[in-house]
Amino acid sequence: MTKKSLPLASVVCLLLAPAQAADYRWNQASEGNFATASYWQVYNESTEMWEAASAAPGATDNILTPNQFGDVNVSGNPGNAISNLNVDLSSSGWTFVNPGTGSVGRTLTVNGDITKSGSESLIIQTKSATSPAFHLVVNGGVSINEGQMILG
């Protein structure tokens, strides 16, 4: 029996491989905190099914078609950047909102692109005139195929 071993370069490449991006969708029927894992589902490519997420979306992850439920408010601090935000708002809108209390501004960073389709609105705003700011940072492009994206 002969022993086979991987060349050292192969082992190093395996250890340095980047994290695999995952596709997430919102799974909460009303307002909820972005950073709460149980409010998200993640797509399992092996089973081709949506499953409960064990963590909120992160810097290498994509958020896809979050409007599984109608007119949702996503509050709280996103905590992580996300890779891409791709939303189809054909039947209801989706709002990222900073809560009406507290003194901490929120930031949603999208390292890639925002793509929005559907006639309903994608809104990124503060909840009231006394709320701290909610900032949007997009390091890629923004494409709005119909409807509107409102920053306020």
Backbone as numpy.savetxt, mean C-alpha at the origin, in Angstrom:
# Nx Ny Nz CAx CAy CAz Cx Cy Cz
30.05 -42.32 -3.80 29.20 -41.14 -3.80 30.10 -39.91 -3.80
29.84 -39.00 -4.70 30.63 -37.77 -4.75 29.87 -36.64 -4.10
30.58 -35.79 -3.43 29.97 -34.63 -2.80 30.01 -33.46 -3.76
28.92 -32.73 -3.82 28.86 -31.54 -4.66 28.63 -30.34 -3.77
29.27 -29.27 -4.10 29.07 -28.05 -3.32 28.82 -26.88 -4.25
28.10 -25.92 -3.75 27.84 -24.70 -4.51 29.07 -23.81 -4.47
29.40 -23.18 -5.58 30.48 -22.20 -5.53 30.13 -21.09 -4.55
31.14 -20.52 -3.91 30.93 -19.46 -2.92 30.14 -18.30 -3.50
30.36 -17.93 -4.74 29.63 -16.81 -5.36 28.13 -17.10 -5.39
27.74 -18.36 -5.62 26.32 -18.71 -5.64 25.69 -18.53 -4.27
26.40 -18.93 -3.23 25.89 -18.80 -1.87 25.70 -17.33 -1.52
26.68 -16.49 -1.86 26.59 -15.06 -1.58 25.41 -14.46 -2.32
25.19 -14.84 -3.57 24.05 -14.31 -4.34 22.73 -14.70 -3.70
22.63 -15.93 -3.21 21.40 -16.36 -2.56 21.14 -15.55 -1.30
22.17 -15.25 -0.53 22.00 -14.51 0.71 21.67 -13.04 0.47
22.08 -12.48 -0.66 21.85 -11.07 -0.93 20.64 -10.80 -1.81
19.87 -11.82 -2.13 18.70 -11.64 -2.98 17.71 -10.69 -2.31
17.13 -9.75 -3.06 16.19 -8.81 -2.46 14.89 -9.49 -2.05
14.18 -8.86 -1.13 12.89 -9.38 -0.69 11.92 -9.40 -1.86
11.09 -10.40 -1.92 10.11 -10.53 -2.98 8.94 -9.58 -2.72
8.58 -8.80 -3.72 7.44 -7.90 -3.58 6.15 -8.71 -3.46
5.24 -8.20 -2.66 3.94 -8.85 -2.49 2.86 -7.86 -2.89
1.73 -8.41 -3.32 0.56 -7.59 -3.67 -0.42 -7.63 -2.51
-0.82 -6.44 -2.04 -1.74 -6.31 -0.92 -3.04 -5.67 -1.37
-4.11 -5.97 -0.64 -5.37 -5.23 -0.79 -5.97 -5.03 0.59
-6.74 -3.97 0.73 -7.40 -3.61 1.98 -8.51 -4.60 2.27
-8.68 -4.97 3.54 -9.69 -5.97 3.91 -10.47 -5.51 5.13
-10.83 -4.25 5.17 -11.55 -3.69 6.31 -12.76 -2.92 5.76
-13.93 -3.16 6.31 -15.15 -2.56 5.78 -15.35 -1.11 6.19
-14.54 -0.61 7.10 -14.70 0.79 7.52 -13.31 1.37 7.76
-13.25 2.50 8.45 -11.97 3.13 8.71 -11.08 2.22 9.53
-9.80 2.22 9.21 -8.85 1.41 9.95 -7.44 1.93 9.80
-6.56 1.47 10.65 -5.18 1.93 10.69 -4.34 1.20 9.64
-3.63 1.97 8.83 -2.79 1.43 7.76 -1.82 0.37 8.27
-1.24 0.58 9.43 -0.18 -0.29 9.94 -0.69 -1.58 10.59
-2.01 -1.78 10.67 -2.57 -2.98 11.29 -2.64 -4.11 10.26
-1.84 -5.14 10.47 -1.72 -6.25 9.51 -3.06 -6.92 9.21
-3.91 -7.05 10.23 -5.18 -7.77 10.03 -6.16 -7.03 9.12
-5.86 -5.77 8.79 -6.72 -5.02 7.88 -6.34 -5.23 6.41
-5.31 -6.06 6.18 -4.81 -6.28 4.83 -4.90 -7.75 4.45
-4.98 -8.00 3.15 -4.82 -9.34 2.61 -3.63 -9.29 1.65
-2.93 -10.40 1.52 -1.79 -10.51 0.61 -2.08 -11.62 -0.38
-1.66 -11.41 -1.63 -1.93 -12.39 -2.68 -0.87 -13.49 -2.65
-1.31 -14.74 -2.57 -0.42 -15.89 -2.59 -0.36 -16.41 -4.03
0.78 -16.22 -4.68 0.91 -16.62 -6.07 0.81 -18.13 -6.26
1.22 -18.89 -5.26 1.18 -20.35 -5.37 -0.25 -20.87 -5.42
-1.10 -20.33 -4.55 -2.49 -20.79 -4.49 -3.43 -19.93 -5.33
-2.92 -18.78 -5.81 -3.70 -17.79 -6.56 -4.92 -17.35 -5.76
-4.70 -17.12 -4.46 -5.78 -16.69 -3.57 -5.29 -15.55 -2.68
-6.24 -14.72 -2.21 -5.94 -13.68 -1.23 -6.00 -14.30 0.15
-4.99 -13.99 0.99 -4.90 -14.56 2.34 -4.66 -13.45 3.35
-4.90 -13.75 4.62 -4.64 -12.79 5.69 -3.15 -12.42 5.68
-2.88 -11.14 5.81 -1.49 -10.67 5.84 -0.91 -10.81 7.24
0.37 -11.07 7.33 1.03 -11.14 8.63 1.70 -9.82 8.98
1.74 -8.89 8.03 2.32 -7.55 8.25 1.67 -6.58 7.28
1.72 -5.31 7.59 1.23 -4.28 6.67 2.19 -4.17 5.49
1.74 -3.59 4.37 2.63 -3.45 3.21 3.90 -2.68 3.54
4.99 -3.08 2.90 6.28 -2.43 3.11 6.86 -1.88 1.82
8.11 -1.48 1.88 8.77 -0.74 0.80 8.85 -1.50 -0.52
8.84 -2.81 -0.50 8.91 -3.56 -1.76 7.53 -4.05 -2.21
6.49 -3.69 -1.49 5.15 -4.22 -1.75 4.29 -3.26 -2.57
3.28 -3.83 -3.20 2.32 -3.08 -4.01 0.95 -3.14 -3.35
0.21 -2.04 -3.45 -1.19 -2.04 -3.02 -2.02 -2.02 -4.29
-2.87 -3.03 -4.44 -3.68 -3.18 -5.64 -5.16 -3.14 -5.28
-5.94 -2.48 -6.10 -7.39 -2.47 -5.99 -7.88 -2.57 -4.55
-7.67 -1.54 -3.76 -8.03 -1.64 -2.35 -9.51 -1.51 -2.06
-10.33 -1.23 -3.07 -11.73 -0.95 -2.78 -12.61 -2.19 -2.78
-12.11 -3.25 -2.14 -12.93 -4.43 -1.94 -14.21 -4.04 -1.19
-14.09 -3.03 -0.33 -15.23 -2.49 0.40 -15.45 -1.05 -0.06
-16.66 -0.55 0.08 -16.97 0.78 -0.39 -16.52 1.89 0.53
-16.11 3.00 -0.05 -15.77 4.24 0.64 -15.04 4.02 1.96
-13.81 3.63 1.87 -12.98 3.30 3.04 -12.07 4.46 3.39
-11.90 4.72 4.69 -10.92 5.68 5.19 -9.77 4.90 5.80
-8.55 5.16 5.35 -7.37 4.53 5.90 -6.65 5.57 6.74
-6.57 5.33 8.03 -5.97 6.31 8.93 -4.69 5.74 9.52
-4.10 6.50 10.41 -2.90 6.03 11.08 -1.66 6.29 10.25
-0.53 5.98 10.81 0.74 6.23 10.16 1.11 5.04 9.29
1.28 5.24 7.97 1.66 4.11 7.14 2.92 3.41 7.64
3.85 4.14 8.25 5.01 3.50 8.86 6.07 3.09 7.86
5.68 2.52 6.75 6.62 2.08 5.73 6.29 2.78 4.42
7.29 2.88 3.58 7.03 3.25 2.20 6.42 2.02 1.52
5.76 2.22 0.40 5.28 1.11 -0.41 5.89 1.25 -1.80
5.86 0.19 -2.57 6.46 0.22 -3.90 5.56 0.92 -4.89
4.33 0.44 -5.08 3.39 1.02 -6.04 1.99 1.03 -5.46
1.19 1.99 -5.88 -0.23 2.08 -5.49 -1.03 2.04 -6.79
-1.76 0.96 -7.00 -2.50 0.76 -8.24 -3.96 0.52 -7.86
-4.81 1.51 -8.06 -6.19 1.42 -7.58 -7.20 1.54 -8.70
-8.20 0.67 -8.66 -9.34 0.74 -9.57 -10.53 1.13 -8.71
-10.95 2.37 -8.84 -12.05 2.89 -8.01 -13.29 3.06 -8.88
-13.77 1.96 -9.43 -14.91 2.00 -10.33 -16.23 2.16 -9.60
-16.34 1.63 -8.37 -17.64 1.65 -7.70 -17.65 2.46 -6.42
-16.49 2.76 -5.85 -16.47 3.54 -4.61 -15.09 4.16 -4.44
-15.03 5.22 -3.64 -13.78 5.93 -3.44 -12.93 5.32 -2.34
-11.75 5.87 -2.19 -10.81 5.42 -1.16 -10.10 6.65 -0.64
-9.98 6.79 0.68 -9.40 7.97 1.29 -8.30 7.59 2.28
-7.13 8.19 2.11 -6.09 8.15 3.15 -6.33 9.38 3.98
-6.50 9.23 5.29 -6.87 10.37 6.13 -6.03 10.39 7.39
-5.59 11.60 7.78 -4.90 11.76 9.05 -5.96 11.96 10.11
-5.89 11.24 11.23 -6.92 11.36 12.26 -7.10 12.79 12.75
-8.25 13.07 13.28 -8.59 14.41 13.73 -7.91 14.83 15.02
-7.20 13.93 15.68 -6.54 14.27 16.93 -5.06 13.95 16.82
-4.29 14.46 17.76 -2.86 14.20 17.77 -2.09 15.31 17.08
-0.79 15.27 17.24 0.03 16.35 16.69 1.04 15.85 15.68
0.93 14.60 15.26 1.92 14.03 14.36 1.39 14.03 12.93
2.15 14.64 12.02 1.80 14.57 10.61 2.08 13.18 10.07
1.41 12.80 9.04 1.59 11.48 8.44 2.17 11.65 7.03
2.91 10.65 6.59 3.46 10.65 5.25 3.25 9.29 4.62
2.71 9.27 3.41 2.64 8.06 2.61 3.66 8.21 1.51
4.68 7.34 1.50 5.71 7.38 0.47 5.49 6.23 -0.50
5.38 6.56 -1.77 5.24 5.56 -2.83 6.54 5.61 -3.62
7.36 4.56 -3.49 8.67 4.56 -4.15 8.56 4.45 -5.66
7.47 3.91 -6.15 7.27 3.75 -7.59 6.18 4.67 -8.08
5.14 4.07 -8.67 4.08 4.82 -9.35 2.74 4.72 -8.64
1.91 5.74 -8.85 0.49 5.69 -8.50 -0.27 5.60 -9.81
-1.11 4.59 -9.94 -1.98 4.45 -11.10 -3.40 4.36 -10.59
-4.26 5.26 -11.07 -5.65 5.30 -10.63 -6.57 5.21 -11.82
-7.53 4.29 -11.74 -8.57 4.20 -12.76 -9.91 4.15 -12.05
-10.99 4.26 -12.79 -12.33 4.28 -12.22 -12.79 5.70 -11.96
-14.09 5.89 -11.95 -14.67 7.24 -11.87 -14.71 7.83 -10.47
-14.50 7.02 -9.43 -14.54 7.53 -8.07 -13.20 8.12 -7.66
-13.17 8.83 -6.53 -12.00 9.61 -6.13 -11.04 8.87 -5.21
-9.75 9.15 -5.40 -8.71 8.77 -4.45 -8.34 10.07 -3.74
-8.53 10.11 -2.42 -8.36 11.34 -1.65 -7.28 11.12 -0.59
-6.37 12.07 -0.50 -5.34 12.04 0.55 -5.46 13.36 1.28
-5.90 13.32 2.55 -6.26 14.55 3.24 -6.13 14.43 4.75
-6.25 15.58 5.41 -6.40 15.59 6.86 -7.88 15.44 7.16
-8.19 15.00 8.36 -9.58 14.73 8.72 -10.34 16.00 9.09
-9.64 16.98 9.64 -10.30 18.23 10.02 -9.30 19.37 9.91
-9.78 20.58 10.05 -8.92 21.76 9.93 -7.84 21.79 11.01
-8.05 21.10 12.11 -7.07 21.10 13.20 -6.13 19.90 13.15
-6.31 19.01 12.19 -5.44 17.84 12.08 -4.08 18.24 11.53
-3.04 17.52 11.95 -1.73 17.72 11.33 -1.77 17.31 9.85
-0.80 17.72 9.10 -0.76 17.47 7.66 -0.60 15.98 7.33
-1.09 15.61 6.16 -0.86 14.28 5.59 -0.11 14.51 4.29
1.12 14.03 4.22 1.98 14.28 3.06 2.01 13.05 2.16
2.12 13.31 0.87 2.28 12.26 -0.12 3.61 12.49 -0.83
4.46 11.46 -0.84 5.72 11.51 -1.56 5.67 10.43 -2.63
5.83 10.82 -3.90 5.81 9.87 -5.00 7.15 9.97 -5.73
7.89 8.87 -5.74 9.20 8.86 -6.38 9.14 8.37 -7.82
7.95 8.04 -8.30 7.76 7.60 -9.69 6.78 8.54 -10.36
5.87 7.97 -11.14 4.89 8.77 -11.87 3.51 8.64 -11.27
2.62 9.53 -11.71 1.21 9.49 -11.32 0.39 9.44 -12.60
-0.46 8.43 -12.71 -1.31 8.27 -13.88 -2.76 8.17 -13.42
-3.59 9.12 -13.88 -5.01 9.12 -13.53 -5.79 8.91 -14.82
-6.35 7.72 -14.97 -7.03 7.37 -16.22 -8.45 7.91 -16.30
-9.11 8.09 -15.19 -10.42 8.75 -15.11 -10.69 9.08 -13.65
-11.72 9.84 -13.38 -11.99 10.25 -12.02 -10.96 11.26 -11.57
-10.76 11.36 -10.28 -9.83 12.37 -9.78 -9.05 11.88 -8.56
-7.90 12.50 -8.36 -7.09 12.28 -7.17 -7.04 13.64 -6.49
-7.46 13.70 -5.23 -7.56 14.96 -4.50 -6.57 14.96 -3.36
-5.75 16.00 -3.30 -4.83 16.19 -2.18 -5.32 17.39 -1.41
-5.53 17.24 -0.10 -6.07 18.36 0.63 -5.66 18.37 2.07
